[in-house]
Amino acid sequence: MIKLPWHRTKTSRGQALVEFAIILPVLALFLMLALDFGRVFFGWVALNNAARIAANSAAVQAQAWNPPGNTTQQTTYKNQVVNDLNAINCRPPGANTTWQVADVPQPTFDGTASQYDLDHHVVVKLNCKFTFLTPLVGNILGNILTIGARADFTIRGGEVAGIPIGPNPPPPGCVDAVVPNMVGQSVAGARGQWTSAGFTGAFTPATGSDTETVLTQTTSPPSNPGDCVVKTTPVTVTYTVNGCVSPTLKIPNLVGMTVSAARSAWTSAGFSGAFNPSSGSGTDNVTAQTTNPSSSPGQCEPPTTTVAVTHSAPPPPPTTCQMPQLVGLHVADAQTTFATAGFTGTLTASSPPNGNYLVKSQDKVFGQSYDCTISVTVSG
């Protein structure tokens, strides 16, 4: 018997196409699942790395969160976390589409009285919202998936027997405290850094001027940033005051004020120098000001600077006022409008006598000038 060659029939080819059409959606689904699973896994790994880096950073500078804290170091920590998280496809838990400093949670410490000291623990928890790339997977599992990461590190920065240790060790042989460089910081930040460095000596100014910028720092005995000195060393900083270098003050502009208000503004600006006239003429308007030493408003001068103002009586009030349109207003609004136009008389509602109804007529003509003391009658 002779075997004829086998040939694929049309029926077999059609069957293969049907089988392929049936299995293709399943294969596509698995492919999309694999694609998004890989992206989620990569995001989770990156989020865990960011949490570990953040926890490590907090572990070597835990004193930055010890009240009153060091805002400069805290901001540096948060900026580092923001840079790490914006590099992955995972949005912050809030409404922002990219990570901002405000989205970064604070690290948490183990809660004991000495929680910021060596050998205690700091924990960083980060959560973010992952968006699926493929719509089908998003429809099945939900378009937003929240993933989280946690890192727990042992604190490695602080003090042992009063000796600071950590990422910036003190100079060899230093058993007291290292003078920090506070120039350029806010007064509040410098005050916190002085305490965080371990100093018990006074910081001057002890309070106030928190947002001003430190210009110079002077210790007693004199020292430079980085020097090792005893912890009881005091420090005094100079700082700007409204843009002026302490102790100078900014000259206020008094022209246009009443003499009484100008006198108060001069004192409120911090000046101890005399204000002339020292009394009286309170309701007069200041027309010019002259300081000694000579200066202009906005310049910086010593607190002992004196000022003399020239003044004149205010212009008399107008005797006539223009009647406003009261028709169409409620009675209460009409009363306010009448007084705002400068009239000192009374507004009387005649018909009906009570109620906050709409005014339909007024007995004085709108736009006409009248004596400011007259009264007006309206009706509804």
Secondary structure, DSSP 8 states (H G I E B T S, - for coil): ---------HHHHHHHHHHHHHHHHHHHHHHHHHHHHHHHHHHHHHHHHHHHHHHHHHHHTGGGGSTT--HHHHHHHHHHHHHHHTTSS-B-SSS-SS--GGGS---EE--STTTTSTT-EEEEEEEEEEE-SSHHHHHHH-SEEEEEEEEEEE---EEETTEEESSS---TT--SEE----TTSBHHHHHHHHHHTT--S-EES-SS-TTSBEEEEEESS---TT-EE-TT--EEEEEEETTEETT-EE----TTSBHHHHHHHHHHTT--S-EES-SS-TTSEEEEEEEES---TT-EE-TT-EEEEEEE------SEEE----TTSBHHHHHHHHHHTT--S-EEEEESSSS--B--EESS-TT-EEETT--EEEE-
